[in-house]
């Protein structure tokens, strides 16, 4: 007897394998980006619509990474002390995806003024981070 190959089943198995490998790659990339630091989802708007980013809080900066892709380098870096956060307001534009109940905040870094959409809890963490002194700084709190 000659065995026949069911090409539809082979194609479906290959497609399923590609989906599983793609999801595994996204999870591994997210863990590599986090490096043990907290991550938050932020949408940034600079005139051309919301761009969703994963942000990593480190001791002296916040780095923003694209959500989808293979790169491990940040798209932007906001240094502590350079980032000026405005007051949070209700979102007045269309809501970016993947952020639960977002608020919008006007931000300034140098001469660059832009909006971010962020979850209220993540905004509290970002505000606290921006107003605190970095570890190791001799800050007099007396």
VMD Tcl script that builds the backbone (N, CA, C; Angstrom):
set m [mol new atoms 426]
animate dup $m
set s [atomselect $m all]
$s set {name element resname resid chain x y z} {
  {N N UNK 1 A 0.814 -1.170 0.000}
  {CA C UNK 1 A 0.000 0.000 0.000}
  {C C UNK 1 A 0.870 1.250 0.000}
  {N N UNK 2 A 0.464 2.241 -0.724}
  {CA C UNK 2 A 1.163 3.509 -0.787}
  {C C UNK 2 A 0.414 4.506 0.101}
  {N N UNK 3 A 1.171 5.145 0.979}
  {CA C UNK 3 A 0.566 6.128 1.887}
  {C C UNK 3 A 0.391 7.447 1.148}
  {N N UNK 4 A -0.728 8.066 1.370}
  {CA C UNK 4 A -0.971 9.383 0.782}
  {C C UNK 4 A -0.855 10.442 1.868}
  {N N UNK 5 A -0.462 11.611 1.436}
  {CA C UNK 5 A -0.272 12.718 2.377}
  {C C UNK 5 A -1.494 13.614 2.317}
  {N N UNK 6 A -2.033 13.905 3.482}
  {CA C UNK 6 A -3.168 14.821 3.572}
  {C C UNK 6 A -2.602 16.229 3.683}
  {N N UNK 7 A -2.503 16.932 2.544}
  {CA C UNK 7 A -1.864 18.241 2.508}
  {C C UNK 7 A -2.636 19.288 3.296}
  {N N UNK 8 A -3.925 19.139 3.398}
  {CA C UNK 8 A -4.714 20.090 4.181}
  {C C UNK 8 A -4.333 19.991 5.661}
  {N N UNK 9 A -4.151 18.775 6.158}
  {CA C UNK 9 A -3.772 18.586 7.561}
  {C C UNK 9 A -2.354 19.101 7.811}
  {N N UNK 10 A -1.446 18.882 6.877}
  {CA C UNK 10 A -0.078 19.371 7.010}
  {C C UNK 10 A -0.069 20.904 7.021}
  {N N UNK 11 A -0.821 21.506 6.141}
  {CA C UNK 11 A -0.910 22.967 6.085}
  {C C UNK 11 A -1.489 23.542 7.367}
  {N N UNK 12 A -2.545 22.908 7.882}
  {CA C UNK 12 A -3.154 23.363 9.124}
  {C C UNK 12 A -2.187 23.223 10.295}
  {N N UNK 13 A -1.437 22.123 10.343}
  {CA C UNK 13 A -0.451 21.917 11.405}
  {C C UNK 13 A 0.659 22.965 11.324}
  {N N UNK 14 A 1.103 23.283 10.121}
  {CA C UNK 14 A 2.137 24.316 9.956}
  {C C UNK 14 A 1.618 25.679 10.374}
  {N N UNK 15 A 0.393 26.004 10.022}
  {CA C UNK 15 A -0.205 27.273 10.417}
  {C C UNK 15 A -0.328 27.367 11.939}
  {N N UNK 16 A -0.772 26.302 12.563}
  {CA C UNK 16 A -0.890 26.268 14.017}
  {C C UNK 16 A 0.479 26.427 14.676}
  {N N UNK 17 A 1.494 25.783 14.122}
  {CA C UNK 17 A 2.847 25.904 14.648}
  {C C UNK 17 A 3.364 27.341 14.527}
  {N N UNK 18 A 3.092 28.006 13.410}
  {CA C UNK 18 A 3.500 29.401 13.233}
  {C C UNK 18 A 2.824 30.319 14.245}
  {N N UNK 19 A 1.552 30.095 14.513}
  {CA C UNK 19 A 0.833 30.909 15.492}
  {C C UNK 19 A 1.424 30.711 16.884}
  {N N UNK 20 A 1.686 29.477 17.269}
  {CA C UNK 20 A 2.259 29.184 18.584}
  {C C UNK 20 A 3.659 29.786 18.706}
  {N N UNK 21 A 4.482 29.653 17.676}
  {CA C UNK 21 A 5.824 30.240 17.709}
  {C C UNK 21 A 5.774 31.766 17.764}
  {N N UNK 22 A 4.838 32.377 17.058}
  {CA C UNK 22 A 4.688 33.829 17.090}
  {C C UNK 22 A 4.293 34.327 18.475}
  {N N UNK 23 A 3.353 33.652 19.102}
  {CA C UNK 23 A 2.948 34.039 20.457}
  {C C UNK 23 A 4.082 33.833 21.451}
  {N N UNK 24 A 4.818 32.748 21.308}
  {CA C UNK 24 A 5.963 32.501 22.192}
  {C C UNK 24 A 7.025 33.586 22.002}
  {N N UNK 25 A 7.256 34.000 20.759}
  {CA C UNK 25 A 8.242 35.054 20.492}
  {C C UNK 25 A 7.819 36.375 21.132}
  {N N UNK 26 A 6.513 36.711 21.087}
  {CA C UNK 26 A 6.032 37.938 21.725}
  {C C UNK 26 A 6.226 37.894 23.237}
  {N N UNK 27 A 5.978 36.747 23.838}
  {CA C UNK 27 A 6.147 36.602 25.291}
  {C C UNK 27 A 7.615 36.715 25.671}
  {N N UNK 28 A 8.487 36.044 24.923}
  {CA C UNK 28 A 9.925 36.113 25.208}
  {C C UNK 28 A 10.433 37.541 25.019}
  {N N UNK 29 A 9.996 38.218 23.969}
  {CA C UNK 29 A 10.417 39.611 23.721}
  {C C UNK 29 A 9.965 40.528 24.849}
  {N N UNK 30 A 8.737 40.345 25.314}
  {CA C UNK 30 A 8.234 41.164 26.418}
  {C C UNK 30 A 9.067 40.954 27.676}
  {N N UNK 31 A 9.437 39.724 27.972}
  {CA C UNK 31 A 10.272 39.445 29.145}
  {C C UNK 31 A 11.672 40.044 28.991}
  {N N UNK 32 A 12.227 39.986 27.784}
  {CA C UNK 32 A 13.536 40.584 27.544}
  {C C UNK 32 A 13.491 42.103 27.683}
  {N N UNK 33 A 12.411 42.714 27.214}
  {CA C UNK 33 A 12.265 44.161 27.337}
  {C C UNK 33 A 12.105 44.553 28.799}
  {N N UNK 34 A 11.326 43.820 29.563}
  {CA C UNK 34 A 11.055 44.175 30.963}
  {C C UNK 34 A 12.320 44.130 31.814}
  {N N UNK 35 A 13.145 43.129 31.642}
  {CA C UNK 35 A 14.378 42.977 32.430}
  {C C UNK 35 A 14.132 43.141 33.926}
  {N N UNK 36 A 13.006 42.653 34.398}
  {CA C UNK 36 A 12.696 42.731 35.809}
  {C C UNK 36 A 12.130 44.058 36.272}
  {N N UNK 37 A 11.956 45.014 35.380}
  {CA C UNK 37 A 11.410 46.330 35.712}
  {C C UNK 37 A 9.915 46.341 35.381}
  {N N UNK 38 A 9.160 47.255 35.998}
  {CA C UNK 38 A 7.727 47.343 35.692}
  {C C UNK 38 A 7.483 47.851 34.268}
  {N N UNK 39 A 6.451 47.301 33.638}
  {CA C UNK 39 A 6.029 47.731 32.305}
  {C C UNK 39 A 4.625 48.323 32.391}
  {N N UNK 40 A 4.341 49.279 31.529}
  {CA C UNK 40 A 2.999 49.860 31.424}
  {C C UNK 40 A 2.697 50.117 29.957}
  {N N UNK 41 A 1.427 50.034 29.602}
  {CA C UNK 41 A 1.004 50.370 28.245}
  {C C UNK 41 A 0.661 51.856 28.192}
  {N N UNK 42 A 1.214 52.544 27.201}
  {CA C UNK 42 A 0.993 53.972 27.010}
  {C C UNK 42 A 0.762 54.207 25.525}
  {N N UNK 43 A -0.200 55.043 25.199}
  {CA C UNK 43 A -0.394 55.475 23.816}
  {C C UNK 43 A 0.111 56.915 23.708}
  {N N UNK 44 A 0.948 57.168 22.704}
  {CA C UNK 44 A 1.548 58.488 22.512}
  {C C UNK 44 A 0.948 59.107 21.259}
  {N N UNK 45 A 0.576 60.398 21.343}
  {CA C UNK 45 A -0.014 61.094 20.208}
  {C C UNK 45 A 0.774 62.361 19.943}
  {N N UNK 46 A 1.346 62.424 18.736}
  {CA C UNK 46 A 2.132 63.594 18.316}
  {C C UNK 46 A 1.584 64.187 17.025}
  {N N UNK 47 A 0.292 64.113 16.833}
  {CA C UNK 47 A -0.322 64.711 15.653}
  {C C UNK 47 A -0.737 63.720 14.593}
  {N N UNK 48 A -0.293 62.493 14.654}
  {CA C UNK 48 A -0.665 61.526 13.622}
  {C C UNK 48 A -1.442 60.334 14.170}
  {N N UNK 49 A -2.093 60.506 15.294}
  {CA C UNK 49 A -2.889 59.434 15.892}
  {C C UNK 49 A -2.126 58.730 17.005}
  {N N UNK 50 A -2.844 57.923 17.756}
  {CA C UNK 50 A -2.258 57.214 18.894}
  {C C UNK 50 A -1.341 56.095 18.430}
  {N N UNK 51 A -0.176 55.992 19.045}
  {CA C UNK 51 A 0.763 54.894 18.800}
  {C C UNK 51 A 0.963 54.180 20.129}
  {N N UNK 52 A 0.567 52.925 20.172}
  {CA C UNK 52 A 0.642 52.139 21.394}
  {C C UNK 52 A 2.081 51.707 21.659}
  {N N UNK 53 A 2.523 51.879 22.894}
  {CA C UNK 53 A 3.886 51.537 23.297}
  {C C UNK 53 A 3.883 50.824 24.640}
  {N N UNK 54 A 4.848 49.936 24.822}
  {CA C UNK 54 A 5.145 49.368 26.129}
  {C C UNK 54 A 6.211 50.256 26.736}
  {N N UNK 55 A 6.022 50.701 27.957}
  {CA C UNK 55 A 7.026 51.537 28.599}
  {C C UNK 55 A 7.625 50.793 29.790}
  {N N UNK 56 A 8.931 50.936 29.919}
  {CA C UNK 56 A 9.661 50.313 31.022}
  {C C UNK 56 A 10.182 51.415 31.935}
  {N N UNK 57 A 9.875 51.305 33.216}
  {CA C UNK 57 A 10.346 52.259 34.218}
  {C C UNK 57 A 11.665 51.755 34.773}
  {N N UNK 58 A 12.735 52.498 34.575}
  {CA C UNK 58 A 14.005 52.159 35.213}
  {C C UNK 58 A 14.323 53.248 36.227}
  {N N UNK 59 A 15.477 53.177 36.854}
  {CA C UNK 59 A 15.789 54.120 37.923}
  {C C UNK 59 A 15.912 55.563 37.430}
  {N N UNK 60 A 16.420 55.776 36.206}
  {CA C UNK 60 A 16.644 57.148 35.749}
  {C C UNK 60 A 15.893 57.530 34.488}
  {N N UNK 61 A 15.143 56.598 33.894}
  {CA C UNK 61 A 14.428 56.926 32.661}
  {C C UNK 61 A 13.240 56.001 32.451}
  {N N UNK 62 A 12.374 56.442 31.533}
  {CA C UNK 62 A 11.278 55.612 31.036}
  {C C UNK 62 A 11.565 55.383 29.565}
  {N N UNK 63 A 11.612 54.114 29.168}
  {CA C UNK 63 A 11.871 53.790 27.769}
  {C C UNK 63 A 10.597 53.225 27.145}
  {N N UNK 64 A 10.320 53.651 25.907}
  {CA C UNK 64 A 9.130 53.200 25.197}
  {C C UNK 64 A 9.502 52.283 24.049}
  {N N UNK 65 A 8.831 51.135 23.974}
  {CA C UNK 65 A 9.094 50.123 22.958}
  {C C UNK 65 A 7.826 49.868 22.155}
  {N N UNK 66 A 7.985 49.537 20.875}
  {CA C UNK 66 A 6.818 49.174 20.080}
  {C C UNK 66 A 6.248 47.863 20.615}
  {N N UNK 67 A 4.941 47.712 20.490}
  {CA C UNK 67 A 4.276 46.523 21.017}
  {C C UNK 67 A 4.554 45.319 20.133}
  {N N UNK 68 A 4.486 45.510 18.837}
  {CA C UNK 68 A 4.716 44.428 17.880}
  {C C UNK 68 A 6.046 44.681 17.180}
  {N N UNK 69 A 6.824 43.661 17.029}
  {CA C UNK 69 A 8.095 43.786 16.336}
  {C C UNK 69 A 9.141 42.889 16.960}
  {N N UNK 70 A 10.345 42.976 16.419}
  {CA C UNK 70 A 11.424 42.129 16.933}
  {C C UNK 70 A 12.504 42.938 17.628}
  {N N UNK 71 A 12.437 44.259 17.533}
  {CA C UNK 71 A 13.474 45.111 18.104}
  {C C UNK 71 A 13.444 45.141 19.621}
  {N N UNK 72 A 14.621 45.233 20.216}
  {CA C UNK 72 A 14.740 45.323 21.661}
  {C C UNK 72 A 15.255 46.693 22.101}
  {N N UNK 73 A 15.370 47.633 21.166}
  {CA C UNK 73 A 15.812 48.987 21.490}
  {C C UNK 73 A 14.601 49.892 21.641}
  {N N UNK 74 A 14.659 50.831 22.585}
  {CA C UNK 74 A 13.509 51.715 22.791}
  {C C UNK 74 A 13.320 52.709 21.641}
  {N N UNK 75 A 12.063 53.049 21.386}
  {CA C UNK 75 A 11.720 54.065 20.382}
  {C C UNK 75 A 11.914 55.469 20.954}
  {N N UNK 76 A 11.733 55.611 22.262}
  {CA C UNK 76 A 11.966 56.890 22.925}
  {C C UNK 76 A 12.461 56.636 24.336}
  {N N UNK 77 A 13.136 57.645 24.898}
  {CA C UNK 77 A 13.625 57.601 26.281}
  {C C UNK 77 A 13.288 58.945 26.920}
  {N N UNK 78 A 12.574 58.896 28.037}
  {CA C UNK 78 A 12.272 60.088 28.809}
  {C C UNK 78 A 13.093 60.020 30.089}
  {N N UNK 79 A 13.982 60.962 30.294}
  {CA C UNK 79 A 14.832 61.016 31.492}
  {C C UNK 79 A 14.069 61.645 32.659}
  {N N UNK 80 A 14.359 61.146 33.857}
  {CA C UNK 80 A 13.753 61.724 35.054}
  {C C UNK 80 A 14.236 63.172 35.167}
  {N N UNK 81 A 13.373 64.080 35.426}
  {CA C UNK 81 A 13.729 65.493 35.503}
  {C C UNK 81 A 13.470 66.221 34.195}
  {N N UNK 82 A 13.564 65.527 33.052}
  {CA C UNK 82 A 13.264 66.135 31.751}
  {C C UNK 82 A 11.780 66.031 31.413}
  {N N UNK 83 A 11.113 65.018 31.958}
  {CA C UNK 83 A 9.703 64.772 31.666}
  {C C UNK 83 A 8.835 65.614 32.580}
  {N N UNK 84 A 8.000 66.468 31.982}
  {CA C UNK 84 A 7.064 67.293 32.735}
  {C C UNK 84 A 5.661 66.807 32.416}
  {N N UNK 85 A 4.971 66.304 33.425}
  {CA C UNK 85 A 3.618 65.768 33.250}
  {C C UNK 85 A 2.590 66.831 33.614}
  {N N UNK 86 A 1.615 67.039 32.740}
  {CA C UNK 86 A 0.511 67.936 33.033}
  {C C UNK 86 A -0.529 67.226 33.882}
  {N N UNK 87 A -1.626 67.900 34.116}
  {CA C UNK 87 A -2.718 67.322 34.893}
  {C C UNK 87 A -3.493 66.324 34.032}
  {N N UNK 88 A -3.924 65.222 34.623}
  {CA C UNK 88 A -4.708 64.261 33.855}
  {C C UNK 88 A -6.105 64.799 33.566}
  {N N UNK 89 A -6.607 64.523 32.372}
  {CA C UNK 89 A -7.952 64.927 31.979}
  {C C UNK 89 A -8.636 63.746 31.316}
  {N N UNK 90 A -9.945 63.865 31.168}
  {CA C UNK 90 A -10.688 62.826 30.457}
  {C C UNK 90 A -10.226 62.790 29.005}
  {N N UNK 91 A -10.234 61.635 28.433}
  {CA C UNK 91 A -9.814 61.464 27.044}
  {C C UNK 91 A -10.814 62.156 26.126}
  {N N UNK 92 A -10.341 63.093 25.313}
  {CA C UNK 92 A -11.218 63.855 24.428}
  {C C UNK 92 A -11.202 63.343 22.998}
  {N N UNK 93 A -10.346 62.389 22.725}
  {CA C UNK 93 A -10.231 61.852 21.368}
  {C C UNK 93 A -10.691 60.398 21.370}
  {N N UNK 94 A -10.601 59.772 20.204}
  {CA C UNK 94 A -10.929 58.364 20.150}
  {C C UNK 94 A -9.992 57.580 21.066}
  {N N UNK 95 A -10.512 56.563 21.688}
  {CA C UNK 95 A -9.799 55.807 22.709}
  {C C UNK 95 A -8.830 54.824 22.061}
  {N N UNK 96 A -7.554 54.830 22.495}
  {CA C UNK 96 A -6.608 53.839 21.971}
  {C C UNK 96 A -6.945 52.449 22.500}
  {N N UNK 97 A -6.646 51.449 21.712}
  {CA C UNK 97 A -6.948 50.083 22.124}
  {C C UNK 97 A -5.962 49.614 23.188}
  {N N UNK 98 A -6.334 48.610 23.916}
  {CA C UNK 98 A -5.488 47.892 24.880}
  {C C UNK 98 A -5.197 48.657 26.162}
  {N N UNK 99 A -5.814 49.811 26.385}
  {CA C UNK 99 A -5.639 50.535 27.640}
  {C C UNK 99 A -7.019 50.677 28.276}
  {N N UNK 100 A -7.163 50.145 29.482}
  {CA C UNK 100 A -8.441 50.153 30.160}
  {C C UNK 100 A -8.718 51.521 30.773}
  {N N UNK 101 A -9.848 52.107 30.421}
  {CA C UNK 101 A -10.312 53.383 30.971}
  {C C UNK 101 A -9.207 54.444 30.992}
  {N N UNK 102 A -8.641 54.781 29.828}
  {CA C UNK 102 A -7.481 55.686 29.811}
  {C C UNK 102 A -7.829 57.132 30.130}
  {N N UNK 103 A -6.821 57.835 30.646}
  {CA C UNK 103 A -6.882 59.279 30.814}
  {C C UNK 103 A -5.811 59.874 29.905}
  {N N UNK 104 A -5.943 61.141 29.570}
  {CA C UNK 104 A -4.916 61.763 28.738}
  {C C UNK 104 A -4.144 62.781 29.563}
  {N N UNK 105 A -2.864 62.880 29.256}
  {CA C UNK 105 A -1.972 63.777 29.980}
  {C C UNK 105 A -1.101 64.490 28.954}
  {N N UNK 106 A -1.020 65.809 29.056}
  {CA C UNK 106 A -0.100 66.554 28.196}
  {C C UNK 106 A 1.286 66.481 28.820}
  {N N UNK 107 A 2.262 66.107 28.011}
  {CA C UNK 107 A 3.636 65.943 28.493}
  {C C UNK 107 A 4.564 66.857 27.713}
  {N N UNK 108 A 5.651 67.226 28.377}
  {CA C UNK 108 A 6.683 68.030 27.747}
  {C C UNK 108 A 8.032 67.422 28.072}
  {N N UNK 109 A 8.834 67.220 27.030}
  {CA C UNK 109 A 10.226 66.810 27.179}
  {C C UNK 109 A 11.033 67.773 26.320}
  {N N UNK 110 A 11.747 68.688 26.973}
  {CA C UNK 110 A 12.459 69.727 26.226}
  {C C UNK 110 A 11.459 70.612 25.509}
  {N N UNK 111 A 11.582 70.734 24.177}
  {CA C UNK 111 A 10.644 71.518 23.368}
  {C C UNK 111 A 9.538 70.663 22.768}
  {N N UNK 112 A 9.567 69.368 23.022}
  {CA C UNK 112 A 8.599 68.426 22.463}
  {C C UNK 112 A 7.368 68.342 23.370}
  {N N UNK 113 A 6.203 68.713 22.838}
  {CA C UNK 113 A 4.949 68.637 23.581}
  {C C UNK 113 A 4.075 67.590 22.900}
  {N N UNK 114 A 3.522 66.676 23.678}
  {CA C UNK 114 A 2.719 65.581 23.130}
  {C C UNK 114 A 1.725 65.116 24.174}
  {N N UNK 115 A 0.779 64.287 23.747}
  {CA C UNK 115 A -0.212 63.702 24.648}
  {C C UNK 115 A 0.099 62.230 24.859}
  {N N UNK 116 A -0.212 61.749 26.056}
  {CA C UNK 116 A -0.182 60.318 26.289}
  {C C UNK 116 A -1.545 59.901 26.822}
  {N N UNK 117 A -1.943 58.698 26.497}
  {CA C UNK 117 A -3.128 58.074 27.086}
  {C C UNK 117 A -2.607 56.916 27.928}
  {N N UNK 118 A -3.059 56.855 29.170}
  {CA C UNK 118 A -2.506 55.900 30.113}
  {C C UNK 118 A -3.601 55.519 31.110}
  {N N UNK 119 A -3.537 54.299 31.629}
  {CA C UNK 119 A -4.487 53.864 32.649}
  {C C UNK 119 A -4.240 54.663 33.929}
  {N N UNK 120 A -5.280 54.955 34.696}
  {CA C UNK 120 A -5.106 55.770 35.908}
  {C C UNK 120 A -4.064 55.221 36.888}
  {N N UNK 121 A -4.018 53.934 37.103}
  {CA C UNK 121 A -3.029 53.354 38.008}
  {C C UNK 121 A -1.612 53.508 37.486}
  {N N UNK 122 A -1.438 53.348 36.179}
  {CA C UNK 122 A -0.118 53.535 35.580}
  {C C UNK 122 A 0.295 55.003 35.607}
  {N N UNK 123 A -0.694 55.916 35.481}
  {CA C UNK 123 A -0.386 57.341 35.590}
  {C C UNK 123 A 0.133 57.666 36.992}
  {N N UNK 124 A -0.491 57.094 38.002}
  {CA C UNK 124 A -0.041 57.330 39.378}
  {C C UNK 124 A 1.402 56.859 39.550}
  {N N UNK 125 A 1.720 55.701 38.989}
  {CA C UNK 125 A 3.098 55.181 39.067}
  {C C UNK 125 A 4.060 56.101 38.314}
  {N N UNK 126 A 3.673 56.559 37.116}
  {CA C UNK 126 A 4.533 57.460 36.334}
  {C C UNK 126 A 4.726 58.791 37.050}
  {N N UNK 127 A 3.676 59.352 37.608}
  {CA C UNK 127 A 3.769 60.616 38.336}
  {C C UNK 127 A 4.675 60.454 39.563}
  {N N UNK 128 A 4.492 59.372 40.294}
  {CA C UNK 128 A 5.325 59.109 41.471}
  {C C UNK 128 A 6.788 58.956 41.074}
  {N N UNK 129 A 7.037 58.227 39.986}
  {CA C UNK 129 A 8.404 58.038 39.500}
  {C C UNK 129 A 9.026 59.377 39.119}
  {N N UNK 130 A 8.274 60.232 38.413}
  {CA C UNK 130 A 8.840 61.492 37.926}
  {C C UNK 130 A 9.113 62.480 39.058}
  {N N UNK 131 A 8.378 62.388 40.155}
  {CA C UNK 131 A 8.547 63.332 41.250}
  {C C UNK 131 A 9.518 62.846 42.323}
  {N N UNK 132 A 9.927 61.597 42.249}
  {CA C UNK 132 A 10.819 61.068 43.281}
  {C C UNK 132 A 12.278 61.267 42.885}
  {N N UNK 133 A 13.156 61.159 43.867}
  {CA C UNK 133 A 14.592 61.260 43.605}
  {C C UNK 133 A 15.107 59.885 43.208}
  {N N UNK 134 A 16.002 59.806 42.230}
  {CA C UNK 134 A 16.542 58.513 41.843}
  {C C UNK 134 A 17.387 57.909 42.965}
  {N N UNK 135 A 17.467 56.586 43.021}
  {CA C UNK 135 A 18.273 55.952 44.060}
  {C C UNK 135 A 19.728 56.414 43.992}
  {N N UNK 136 A 20.327 56.609 45.167}
  {CA C UNK 136 A 21.729 57.003 45.214}
  {C C UNK 136 A 21.952 58.506 45.203}
  {N N UNK 137 A 20.895 59.282 44.954}
  {CA C UNK 137 A 21.041 60.726 44.927}
  {C C UNK 137 A 21.024 61.228 46.370}
  {N N UNK 138 A 21.953 62.081 46.716}
  {CA C UNK 138 A 21.995 62.628 48.072}
  {C C UNK 138 A 20.950 63.738 48.187}
  {N N UNK 139 A 19.748 63.352 48.463}
  {CA C UNK 139 A 18.660 64.318 48.593}
  {C C UNK 139 A 18.391 64.568 50.065}
  {N N UNK 140 A 18.362 65.823 50.446}
  {CA C UNK 140 A 18.045 66.177 51.820}
  {C C UNK 140 A 16.542 66.265 51.956}
  {N N UNK 141 A 15.980 65.437 52.802}
  {CA C UNK 141 A 14.544 65.430 52.977}
  {C C UNK 141 A 14.139 65.907 54.355}
  {N N UNK 142 A 15.064 66.534 55.060}
  {CA C UNK 142 A 14.784 67.017 56.429}
  {C C UNK 142 A 14.074 68.342 56.403}
}
mol reanalyze $m
mol bondsrecalc $m
mol representation Tube
mol addrep $m
